[in-house]
Amino acid sequence: MVVVEAYAQLARRVLAAPARLGRTRLVAVDGPSGAGKSVFAARLADALAGLPGGGRPPVVHTDDLLDGWADQLTFWPRLEACVLAPLRAGRPGAYQRYSWVRQRFLPRPVPVPVTPVLLVEGVSAARAAARPDLTLAVFVTAPAPLRLARAVERDGVQILPELRRWHAGERAHFAADRTRARADLVVDGAPALPHDADRYYLRLP
C-alpha cells in the first residue's frame, strides 16, 4: 500500500536516530538514474533545515565524484577516503568535483564539514559497503521509460549510447547488492497520487 508521508516527519526521524558515521547521521539516497533522487535529497535537506537547531545538511552527489562514464561504480574509494573516513574520525572532509564539460576534476576542493546529518545522493550510495555507517537508506524508483525520458530531456539525446550502458550497469549492481530490499525506505519517484510534492513523498511497500 502506498503511504503519503511528510518530509518534516522523516527529518525528525533522522535527527532522533543514532549517528553511525562518527558524530554524523549518514543518509544515502539511492536508486536508478532519472528516478528523482536529487529532488528527494534536496527536499529532505530543506526539511532538516526547517527544524530547530538543525541547519541545512550538506548533500554530496556521487555524480560529482565520478571520473567520467566508466567510473559508474568504482568511484567508492574516492568517497571513502575524502569524505566518509574523515567524518568517521570526527574530522571534516573535502573532495574535488568532476566537470562533465571539461572532463576532469576541478582543482578547488569542496568542503564537507562535520554536521549532524550528511546526505549522499546517487547510484550505489546505499551499497553494502556503506551500510554499517548508515542511519537511513532510501531507494527512489520510477518506471524505466520515464527515467530515460527525464535523462534525455536533461542531458540531450547524444548521451543515449552511454546512458543505455549505464542502465545495464545499474540493473546488474542493484540485483547483486539487493539495494531496494535492504533499504529502510522505498520512495515513488513518479507518483500519480495528488499531493503537495514539496512537503510530502509517497512511500512504497
Biotite code that builds the C-alpha atoms (Angstrom):
import biotite.structure as struc

atoms = struc.array([
    struc.Atom([0.000, 0.000, 0.000], chain_id="A", res_id=1, res_name="MET", atom_name="CA", element="C"),
    struc.Atom([1.268, 3.461, -0.933], chain_id="A", res_id=2, res_name="VAL", atom_name="CA", element="C"),
    struc.Atom([1.513, 5.828, 2.054], chain_id="A", res_id=3, res_name="VAL", atom_name="CA", element="C"),
    struc.Atom([1.843, 9.621, 1.972], chain_id="A", res_id=4, res_name="VAL", atom_name="CA", element="C"),
    struc.Atom([4.480, 10.800, 4.440], chain_id="A", res_id=5, res_name="GLU", atom_name="CA", element="C"),
    struc.Atom([5.862, 14.233, 5.313], chain_id="A", res_id=6, res_name="ALA", atom_name="CA", element="C"),
    struc.Atom([9.467, 15.215, 4.731], chain_id="A", res_id=7, res_name="TYR", atom_name="CA", element="C"),
    struc.Atom([9.361, 17.014, 8.098], chain_id="A", res_id=8, res_name="ALA", atom_name="CA", element="C"),
    struc.Atom([8.394, 13.777, 9.831], chain_id="A", res_id=9, res_name="GLN", atom_name="CA", element="C"),
    struc.Atom([11.249, 11.938, 8.132], chain_id="A", res_id=10, res_name="LEU", atom_name="CA", element="C"),
    struc.Atom([13.668, 14.727, 9.082], chain_id="A", res_id=11, res_name="ALA", atom_name="CA", element="C"),
    struc.Atom([12.703, 14.374, 12.746], chain_id="A", res_id=12, res_name="ARG", atom_name="CA", element="C"),
    struc.Atom([13.151, 10.613, 12.459], chain_id="A", res_id=13, res_name="ARG", atom_name="CA", element="C"),
    struc.Atom([16.668, 11.083, 11.099], chain_id="A", res_id=14, res_name="VAL", atom_name="CA", element="C"),
    struc.Atom([17.685, 13.515, 13.848], chain_id="A", res_id=15, res_name="LEU", atom_name="CA", element="C"),
    struc.Atom([16.270, 11.220, 16.543], chain_id="A", res_id=16, res_name="ALA", atom_name="CA", element="C"),
    struc.Atom([18.274, 8.249, 15.245], chain_id="A", res_id=17, res_name="ALA", atom_name="CA", element="C"),
    struc.Atom([21.814, 7.454, 16.381], chain_id="A", res_id=18, res_name="PRO", atom_name="CA", element="C"),
    struc.Atom([24.818, 8.704, 14.421], chain_id="A", res_id=19, res_name="ALA", atom_name="CA", element="C"),
    struc.Atom([26.892, 5.881, 12.958], chain_id="A", res_id=20, res_name="ARG", atom_name="CA", element="C"),
    struc.Atom([29.447, 7.835, 10.909], chain_id="A", res_id=21, res_name="LEU", atom_name="CA", element="C"),
    struc.Atom([31.351, 9.404, 13.781], chain_id="A", res_id=22, res_name="GLY", atom_name="CA", element="C"),
    struc.Atom([29.048, 12.164, 15.060], chain_id="A", res_id=23, res_name="ARG", atom_name="CA", element="C"),
    struc.Atom([27.186, 12.330, 11.734], chain_id="A", res_id=24, res_name="THR", atom_name="CA", element="C"),
    struc.Atom([23.941, 10.683, 10.668], chain_id="A", res_id=25, res_name="ARG", atom_name="CA", element="C"),
    struc.Atom([24.552, 9.458, 7.131], chain_id="A", res_id=26, res_name="LEU", atom_name="CA", element="C"),
    struc.Atom([21.525, 9.313, 4.834], chain_id="A", res_id=27, res_name="VAL", atom_name="CA", element="C"),
    struc.Atom([22.005, 7.585, 1.466], chain_id="A", res_id=28, res_name="ALA", atom_name="CA", element="C"),
    struc.Atom([19.524, 8.351, -1.317], chain_id="A", res_id=29, res_name="VAL", atom_name="CA", element="C"),
    struc.Atom([19.962, 5.609, -3.905], chain_id="A", res_id=30, res_name="ASP", atom_name="CA", element="C"),
    struc.Atom([18.081, 4.383, -6.960], chain_id="A", res_id=31, res_name="GLY", atom_name="CA", element="C"),
    struc.Atom([18.423, 4.267, -10.730], chain_id="A", res_id=32, res_name="PRO", atom_name="CA", element="C"),
    struc.Atom([19.210, 7.346, -12.803], chain_id="A", res_id=33, res_name="SER", atom_name="CA", element="C"),
    struc.Atom([16.272, 9.631, -13.503], chain_id="A", res_id=34, res_name="GLY", atom_name="CA", element="C"),
    struc.Atom([14.205, 8.245, -10.617], chain_id="A", res_id=35, res_name="ALA", atom_name="CA", element="C"),
    struc.Atom([14.138, 11.510, -8.661], chain_id="A", res_id=36, res_name="GLY", atom_name="CA", element="C"),
    struc.Atom([16.954, 11.031, -6.140], chain_id="A", res_id=37, res_name="LYS", atom_name="CA", element="C"),
    struc.Atom([18.289, 14.591, -6.358], chain_id="A", res_id=38, res_name="SER", atom_name="CA", element="C"),
    struc.Atom([14.830, 16.084, -5.842], chain_id="A", res_id=39, res_name="VAL", atom_name="CA", element="C"),
    struc.Atom([14.156, 13.834, -2.860], chain_id="A", res_id=40, res_name="PHE", atom_name="CA", element="C"),
    struc.Atom([17.523, 14.656, -1.282], chain_id="A", res_id=41, res_name="ALA", atom_name="CA", element="C"),
    struc.Atom([17.009, 18.401, -1.766], chain_id="A", res_id=42, res_name="ALA", atom_name="CA", element="C"),
    struc.Atom([13.535, 18.315, -0.200], chain_id="A", res_id=43, res_name="ARG", atom_name="CA", element="C"),
    struc.Atom([14.736, 16.268, 2.766], chain_id="A", res_id=44, res_name="LEU", atom_name="CA", element="C"),
    struc.Atom([17.636, 18.698, 3.239], chain_id="A", res_id=45, res_name="ALA", atom_name="CA", element="C"),
    struc.Atom([15.149, 21.584, 3.210], chain_id="A", res_id=46, res_name="ASP", atom_name="CA", element="C"),
    struc.Atom([13.018, 19.806, 5.819], chain_id="A", res_id=47, res_name="ALA", atom_name="CA", element="C"),
    struc.Atom([16.046, 19.259, 8.039], chain_id="A", res_id=48, res_name="LEU", atom_name="CA", element="C"),
    struc.Atom([16.941, 22.930, 7.690], chain_id="A", res_id=49, res_name="ALA", atom_name="CA", element="C"),
    struc.Atom([13.472, 23.834, 8.938], chain_id="A", res_id=50, res_name="GLY", atom_name="CA", element="C"),
    struc.Atom([13.848, 22.014, 12.249], chain_id="A", res_id=51, res_name="LEU", atom_name="CA", element="C"),
    struc.Atom([15.042, 23.853, 15.376], chain_id="A", res_id=52, res_name="PRO", atom_name="CA", element="C"),
    struc.Atom([18.809, 23.681, 15.651], chain_id="A", res_id=53, res_name="GLY", atom_name="CA", element="C"),
    struc.Atom([19.048, 21.554, 12.543], chain_id="A", res_id=54, res_name="GLY", atom_name="CA", element="C"),
    struc.Atom([20.609, 23.600, 9.780], chain_id="A", res_id=55, res_name="GLY", atom_name="CA", element="C"),
    struc.Atom([20.665, 22.515, 6.161], chain_id="A", res_id=56, res_name="ARG", atom_name="CA", element="C"),
    struc.Atom([22.910, 19.466, 5.812], chain_id="A", res_id=57, res_name="PRO", atom_name="CA", element="C"),
    struc.Atom([25.467, 19.132, 3.045], chain_id="A", res_id=58, res_name="PRO", atom_name="CA", element="C"),
    struc.Atom([24.448, 16.976, 0.088], chain_id="A", res_id=59, res_name="VAL", atom_name="CA", element="C"),
    struc.Atom([27.171, 15.065, -1.744], chain_id="A", res_id=60, res_name="VAL", atom_name="CA", element="C"),
    struc.Atom([26.167, 13.952, -5.249], chain_id="A", res_id=61, res_name="HIS", atom_name="CA", element="C"),
    struc.Atom([28.055, 10.872, -6.367], chain_id="A", res_id=62, res_name="THR", atom_name="CA", element="C"),
    struc.Atom([27.960, 12.147, -9.974], chain_id="A", res_id=63, res_name="ASP", atom_name="CA", element="C"),
    struc.Atom([30.415, 14.828, -8.811], chain_id="A", res_id=64, res_name="ASP", atom_name="CA", element="C"),
    struc.Atom([32.886, 12.124, -7.773], chain_id="A", res_id=65, res_name="LEU", atom_name="CA", element="C"),
    struc.Atom([32.828, 10.044, -10.956], chain_id="A", res_id=66, res_name="LEU", atom_name="CA", element="C"),
    struc.Atom([35.807, 10.126, -13.274], chain_id="A", res_id=67, res_name="ASP", atom_name="CA", element="C"),
    struc.Atom([33.545, 10.075, -16.338], chain_id="A", res_id=68, res_name="GLY", atom_name="CA", element="C"),
    struc.Atom([31.038, 7.481, -17.542], chain_id="A", res_id=69, res_name="TRP", atom_name="CA", element="C"),
    struc.Atom([33.312, 4.492, -16.960], chain_id="A", res_id=70, res_name="ALA", atom_name="CA", element="C"),
    struc.Atom([33.549, 5.242, -13.235], chain_id="A", res_id=71, res_name="ASP", atom_name="CA", element="C"),
    struc.Atom([29.890, 4.366, -12.576], chain_id="A", res_id=72, res_name="GLN", atom_name="CA", element="C"),
    struc.Atom([30.505, 2.110, -9.569], chain_id="A", res_id=73, res_name="LEU", atom_name="CA", element="C"),
    struc.Atom([34.256, 2.233, -8.981], chain_id="A", res_id=74, res_name="THR", atom_name="CA", element="C"),
    struc.Atom([34.346, 5.762, -7.525], chain_id="A", res_id=75, res_name="PHE", atom_name="CA", element="C"),
    struc.Atom([33.658, 4.493, -3.987], chain_id="A", res_id=76, res_name="TRP", atom_name="CA", element="C"),
    struc.Atom([37.269, 4.509, -2.674], chain_id="A", res_id=77, res_name="PRO", atom_name="CA", element="C"),
    struc.Atom([37.369, 8.233, -3.538], chain_id="A", res_id=78, res_name="ARG", atom_name="CA", element="C"),
    struc.Atom([34.230, 8.908, -1.493], chain_id="A", res_id=79, res_name="LEU", atom_name="CA", element="C"),
    struc.Atom([35.522, 6.770, 1.361], chain_id="A", res_id=80, res_name="GLU", atom_name="CA", element="C"),
    struc.Atom([38.957, 8.410, 1.513], chain_id="A", res_id=81, res_name="ALA", atom_name="CA", element="C"),
    struc.Atom([37.859, 12.008, 1.001], chain_id="A", res_id=82, res_name="CYS", atom_name="CA", element="C"),
    struc.Atom([34.532, 12.165, 2.836], chain_id="A", res_id=83, res_name="VAL", atom_name="CA", element="C"),
    struc.Atom([33.477, 9.132, 4.846], chain_id="A", res_id=84, res_name="LEU", atom_name="CA", element="C"),
    struc.Atom([36.764, 8.258, 6.575], chain_id="A", res_id=85, res_name="ALA", atom_name="CA", element="C"),
    struc.Atom([37.429, 11.811, 7.842], chain_id="A", res_id=86, res_name="PRO", atom_name="CA", element="C"),
    struc.Atom([33.859, 12.181, 9.141], chain_id="A", res_id=87, res_name="LEU", atom_name="CA", element="C"),
    struc.Atom([34.063, 8.771, 10.781], chain_id="A", res_id=88, res_name="ARG", atom_name="CA", element="C"),
    struc.Atom([37.097, 10.093, 12.665], chain_id="A", res_id=89, res_name="ALA", atom_name="CA", element="C"),
    struc.Atom([35.304, 13.333, 13.570], chain_id="A", res_id=90, res_name="GLY", atom_name="CA", element="C"),
    struc.Atom([37.178, 15.473, 11.050], chain_id="A", res_id=91, res_name="ARG", atom_name="CA", element="C"),
    struc.Atom([35.854, 17.487, 8.096], chain_id="A", res_id=92, res_name="PRO", atom_name="CA", element="C"),
    struc.Atom([36.293, 16.036, 4.648], chain_id="A", res_id=93, res_name="GLY", atom_name="CA", element="C"),
    struc.Atom([36.699, 17.525, 1.179], chain_id="A", res_id=94, res_name="ALA", atom_name="CA", element="C"),
    struc.Atom([36.533, 16.271, -2.387], chain_id="A", res_id=95, res_name="TYR", atom_name="CA", element="C"),
    struc.Atom([37.231, 17.534, -5.884], chain_id="A", res_id=96, res_name="GLN", atom_name="CA", element="C"),
    struc.Atom([34.202, 17.884, -8.154], chain_id="A", res_id=97, res_name="ARG", atom_name="CA", element="C"),
    struc.Atom([34.324, 16.318, -11.611], chain_id="A", res_id=98, res_name="TYR", atom_name="CA", element="C"),
    struc.Atom([33.419, 18.619, -14.504], chain_id="A", res_id=99, res_name="SER", atom_name="CA", element="C"),
    struc.Atom([31.442, 16.708, -17.121], chain_id="A", res_id=100, res_name="TRP", atom_name="CA", element="C"),
    struc.Atom([32.041, 19.589, -19.537], chain_id="A", res_id=101, res_name="VAL", atom_name="CA", element="C"),
    struc.Atom([35.830, 19.776, -19.088], chain_id="A", res_id=102, res_name="ARG", atom_name="CA", element="C"),
    struc.Atom([36.087, 16.013, -18.437], chain_id="A", res_id=103, res_name="GLN", atom_name="CA", element="C"),
    struc.Atom([38.417, 16.424, -15.483], chain_id="A", res_id=104, res_name="ARG", atom_name="CA", element="C"),
    struc.Atom([38.341, 17.068, -11.773], chain_id="A", res_id=105, res_name="PHE", atom_name="CA", element="C"),
    struc.Atom([38.352, 20.729, -10.786], chain_id="A", res_id=106, res_name="LEU", atom_name="CA", element="C"),
    struc.Atom([41.220, 21.838, -8.541], chain_id="A", res_id=107, res_name="PRO", atom_name="CA", element="C"),
    struc.Atom([39.169, 23.658, -5.930], chain_id="A", res_id=108, res_name="ARG", atom_name="CA", element="C"),
    struc.Atom([38.113, 21.274, -3.130], chain_id="A", res_id=109, res_name="PRO", atom_name="CA", element="C"),
    struc.Atom([34.506, 21.098, -1.954], chain_id="A", res_id=110, res_name="VAL", atom_name="CA", element="C"),
    struc.Atom([34.456, 21.065, 1.863], chain_id="A", res_id=111, res_name="PRO", atom_name="CA", element="C"),
    struc.Atom([32.274, 18.626, 3.781], chain_id="A", res_id=112, res_name="VAL", atom_name="CA", element="C"),
    struc.Atom([32.046, 19.820, 7.388], chain_id="A", res_id=113, res_name="PRO", atom_name="CA", element="C"),
    struc.Atom([31.229, 17.690, 10.404], chain_id="A", res_id=114, res_name="VAL", atom_name="CA", element="C"),
    struc.Atom([27.464, 18.148, 10.741], chain_id="A", res_id=115, res_name="THR", atom_name="CA", element="C"),
    struc.Atom([24.622, 16.263, 12.456], chain_id="A", res_id=116, res_name="PRO", atom_name="CA", element="C"),
    struc.Atom([23.442, 14.933, 9.069], chain_id="A", res_id=117, res_name="VAL", atom_name="CA", element="C"),
    struc.Atom([25.101, 14.261, 5.710], chain_id="A", res_id=118, res_name="LEU", atom_name="CA", element="C"),
    struc.Atom([23.142, 13.257, 2.610], chain_id="A", res_id=119, res_name="LEU", atom_name="CA", element="C"),
    struc.Atom([24.895, 11.238, -0.100], chain_id="A", res_id=120, res_name="VAL", atom_name="CA", element="C"),
    struc.Atom([22.804, 11.022, -3.253], chain_id="A", res_id=121, res_name="GLU", atom_name="CA", element="C"),
    struc.Atom([23.445, 8.905, -6.315], chain_id="A", res_id=122, res_name="GLY", atom_name="CA", element="C"),
    struc.Atom([23.539, 5.462, -7.859], chain_id="A", res_id=123, res_name="VAL", atom_name="CA", element="C"),
    struc.Atom([25.008, 2.963, -5.365], chain_id="A", res_id=124, res_name="SER", atom_name="CA", element="C"),
    struc.Atom([25.026, 5.461, -2.457], chain_id="A", res_id=125, res_name="ALA", atom_name="CA", element="C"),
    struc.Atom([23.388, 2.832, -0.218], chain_id="A", res_id=126, res_name="ALA", atom_name="CA", element="C"),
    struc.Atom([25.618, -0.039, -1.355], chain_id="A", res_id=127, res_name="ARG", atom_name="CA", element="C"),
    struc.Atom([26.660, -2.785, 1.065], chain_id="A", res_id=128, res_name="ALA", atom_name="CA", element="C"),
    struc.Atom([29.935, -1.037, 1.928], chain_id="A", res_id=129, res_name="ALA", atom_name="CA", element="C"),
    struc.Atom([28.007, 1.946, 3.314], chain_id="A", res_id=130, res_name="ALA", atom_name="CA", element="C"),
    struc.Atom([25.511, 0.070, 5.457], chain_id="A", res_id=131, res_name="ARG", atom_name="CA", element="C"),
    struc.Atom([27.479, -0.012, 8.736], chain_id="A", res_id=132, res_name="PRO", atom_name="CA", element="C"),
    struc.Atom([27.651, 3.807, 8.640], chain_id="A", res_id=133, res_name="ASP", atom_name="CA", element="C"),
    struc.Atom([24.071, 4.472, 7.546], chain_id="A", res_id=134, res_name="LEU", atom_name="CA", element="C"),
    struc.Atom([21.372, 5.996, 9.686], chain_id="A", res_id=135, res_name="THR", atom_name="CA", element="C"),
    struc.Atom([18.887, 5.789, 6.807], chain_id="A", res_id=136, res_name="LEU", atom_name="CA", element="C"),
    struc.Atom([18.960, 4.120, 3.385], chain_id="A", res_id=137, res_name="ALA", atom_name="CA", element="C"),
    struc.Atom([16.439, 5.442, 0.842], chain_id="A", res_id=138, res_name="VAL", atom_name="CA", element="C"),
    struc.Atom([15.713, 3.873, -2.548], chain_id="A", res_id=139, res_name="PHE", atom_name="CA", element="C"),
    struc.Atom([13.862, 6.041, -5.095], chain_id="A", res_id=140, res_name="VAL", atom_name="CA", element="C"),
    struc.Atom([12.261, 4.275, -8.033], chain_id="A", res_id=141, res_name="THR", atom_name="CA", element="C"),
    struc.Atom([10.321, 5.168, -11.197], chain_id="A", res_id=142, res_name="ALA", atom_name="CA", element="C"),
    struc.Atom([9.351, 3.378, -14.439], chain_id="A", res_id=143, res_name="PRO", atom_name="CA", element="C"),
    struc.Atom([12.245, 2.873, -16.861], chain_id="A", res_id=144, res_name="ALA", atom_name="CA", element="C"),
    struc.Atom([10.690, 4.749, -19.842], chain_id="A", res_id=145, res_name="PRO", atom_name="CA", element="C"),
    struc.Atom([10.067, 7.815, -17.684], chain_id="A", res_id=146, res_name="LEU", atom_name="CA", element="C"),
    struc.Atom([13.571, 7.700, -16.240], chain_id="A", res_id=147, res_name="ARG", atom_name="CA", element="C"),
    struc.Atom([15.050, 7.517, -19.728], chain_id="A", res_id=148, res_name="LEU", atom_name="CA", element="C"),
    struc.Atom([12.913, 10.433, -20.915], chain_id="A", res_id=149, res_name="ALA", atom_name="CA", element="C"),
    struc.Atom([13.950, 12.541, -17.924], chain_id="A", res_id=150, res_name="ARG", atom_name="CA", element="C"),
    struc.Atom([17.638, 11.891, -18.548], chain_id="A", res_id=151, res_name="ALA", atom_name="CA", element="C"),
    struc.Atom([17.390, 12.725, -22.253], chain_id="A", res_id=152, res_name="VAL", atom_name="CA", element="C"),
    struc.Atom([15.452, 15.905, -21.507], chain_id="A", res_id=153, res_name="GLU", atom_name="CA", element="C"),
    struc.Atom([18.106, 16.945, -19.006], chain_id="A", res_id=154, res_name="ARG", atom_name="CA", element="C"),
    struc.Atom([21.270, 15.996, -20.908], chain_id="A", res_id=155, res_name="ASP", atom_name="CA", element="C"),
    struc.Atom([20.287, 15.588, -24.583], chain_id="A", res_id=156, res_name="GLY", atom_name="CA", element="C"),
    struc.Atom([19.907, 12.663, -26.960], chain_id="A", res_id=157, res_name="VAL", atom_name="CA", element="C"),
    struc.Atom([23.670, 12.489, -27.534], chain_id="A", res_id=158, res_name="GLN", atom_name="CA", element="C"),
    struc.Atom([24.071, 10.657, -24.202], chain_id="A", res_id=159, res_name="ILE", atom_name="CA", element="C"),
    struc.Atom([21.818, 7.737, -25.219], chain_id="A", res_id=160, res_name="LEU", atom_name="CA", element="C"),
    struc.Atom([24.609, 5.231, -26.012], chain_id="A", res_id=161, res_name="PRO", atom_name="CA", element="C"),
    struc.Atom([26.350, 5.904, -22.684], chain_id="A", res_id=162, res_name="GLU", atom_name="CA", element="C"),
    struc.Atom([23.035, 6.001, -20.865], chain_id="A", res_id=163, res_name="LEU", atom_name="CA", element="C"),
    struc.Atom([21.982, 2.578, -22.098], chain_id="A", res_id=164, res_name="ARG", atom_name="CA", element="C"),
    struc.Atom([25.272, 1.110, -20.871], chain_id="A", res_id=165, res_name="ARG", atom_name="CA", element="C"),
    struc.Atom([24.786, 2.961, -17.590], chain_id="A", res_id=166, res_name="TRP", atom_name="CA", element="C"),
    struc.Atom([21.289, 1.500, -17.136], chain_id="A", res_id=167, res_name="HIS", atom_name="CA", element="C"),
    struc.Atom([22.596, -2.007, -17.736], chain_id="A", res_id=168, res_name="ALA", atom_name="CA", element="C"),
    struc.Atom([25.265, -1.428, -15.079], chain_id="A", res_id=169, res_name="GLY", atom_name="CA", element="C"),
    struc.Atom([22.654, -0.151, -12.643], chain_id="A", res_id=170, res_name="GLU", atom_name="CA", element="C"),
    struc.Atom([20.446, -3.177, -13.097], chain_id="A", res_id=171, res_name="ARG", atom_name="CA", element="C"),
    struc.Atom([23.332, -5.573, -12.519], chain_id="A", res_id=172, res_name="ALA", atom_name="CA", element="C"),
    struc.Atom([24.517, -3.678, -9.440], chain_id="A", res_id=173, res_name="HIS", atom_name="CA", element="C"),
    struc.Atom([21.088, -3.409, -7.797], chain_id="A", res_id=174, res_name="PHE", atom_name="CA", element="C"),
    struc.Atom([20.366, -7.087, -8.406], chain_id="A", res_id=175, res_name="ALA", atom_name="CA", element="C"),
    struc.Atom([23.673, -8.186, -6.852], chain_id="A", res_id=176, res_name="ALA", atom_name="CA", element="C"),
    struc.Atom([23.557, -5.673, -3.986], chain_id="A", res_id=177, res_name="ASP", atom_name="CA", element="C"),
    struc.Atom([19.827, -6.168, -3.240], chain_id="A", res_id=178, res_name="ARG", atom_name="CA", element="C"),
    struc.Atom([19.705, -2.424, -2.587], chain_id="A", res_id=179, res_name="THR", atom_name="CA", element="C"),
    struc.Atom([15.935, -1.981, -2.717], chain_id="A", res_id=180, res_name="ARG", atom_name="CA", element="C"),
    struc.Atom([15.239, -4.965, -0.482], chain_id="A", res_id=181, res_name="ALA", atom_name="CA", element="C"),
    struc.Atom([17.709, -3.712, 2.129], chain_id="A", res_id=182, res_name="ARG", atom_name="CA", element="C"),
    struc.Atom([16.572, -0.063, 2.051], chain_id="A", res_id=183, res_name="ALA", atom_name="CA", element="C"),
    struc.Atom([14.817, 1.443, 5.077], chain_id="A", res_id=184, res_name="ASP", atom_name="CA", element="C"),
    struc.Atom([12.524, 3.446, 2.832], chain_id="A", res_id=185, res_name="LEU", atom_name="CA", element="C"),
    struc.Atom([11.368, 2.972, -0.778], chain_id="A", res_id=186, res_name="VAL", atom_name="CA", element="C"),
    struc.Atom([10.002, 6.122, -2.447], chain_id="A", res_id=187, res_name="VAL", atom_name="CA", element="C"),
    struc.Atom([7.822, 6.521, -5.530], chain_id="A", res_id=188, res_name="ASP", atom_name="CA", element="C"),
    struc.Atom([9.714, 8.898, -7.810], chain_id="A", res_id=189, res_name="GLY", atom_name="CA", element="C"),
    struc.Atom([6.799, 9.164, -10.242], chain_id="A", res_id=190, res_name="ALA", atom_name="CA", element="C"),
    struc.Atom([3.730, 9.457, -8.017], chain_id="A", res_id=191, res_name="PRO", atom_name="CA", element="C"),
    struc.Atom([0.297, 9.615, -9.628], chain_id="A", res_id=192, res_name="ALA", atom_name="CA", element="C"),
    struc.Atom([-1.500, 10.305, -6.344], chain_id="A", res_id=193, res_name="LEU", atom_name="CA", element="C"),
    struc.Atom([-2.135, 14.055, -5.933], chain_id="A", res_id=194, res_name="PRO", atom_name="CA", element="C"),
    struc.Atom([-0.159, 15.563, -3.056], chain_id="A", res_id=195, res_name="HIS", atom_name="CA", element="C"),
    struc.Atom([1.974, 18.569, -2.116], chain_id="A", res_id=196, res_name="ASP", atom_name="CA", element="C"),
    struc.Atom([5.272, 17.319, -3.546], chain_id="A", res_id=197, res_name="ALA", atom_name="CA", element="C"),
    struc.Atom([7.372, 19.936, -1.729], chain_id="A", res_id=198, res_name="ASP", atom_name="CA", element="C"),
    struc.Atom([6.169, 18.712, 1.664], chain_id="A", res_id=199, res_name="ARG", atom_name="CA", element="C"),
    struc.Atom([5.227, 15.075, 1.144], chain_id="A", res_id=200, res_name="TYR", atom_name="CA", element="C"),
    struc.Atom([6.505, 11.958, -0.614], chain_id="A", res_id=201, res_name="TYR", atom_name="CA", element="C"),
    struc.Atom([4.909, 8.596, -1.354], chain_id="A", res_id=202, res_name="LEU", atom_name="CA", element="C"),
    struc.Atom([6.350, 5.585, 0.427], chain_id="A", res_id=203, res_name="ARG", atom_name="CA", element="C"),
    struc.Atom([6.116, 2.240, -1.368], chain_id="A", res_id=204, res_name="LEU", atom_name="CA", element="C"),
    struc.Atom([5.889, -1.178, 0.296], chain_id="A", res_id=205, res_name="PRO", atom_name="CA", element="C"),
])
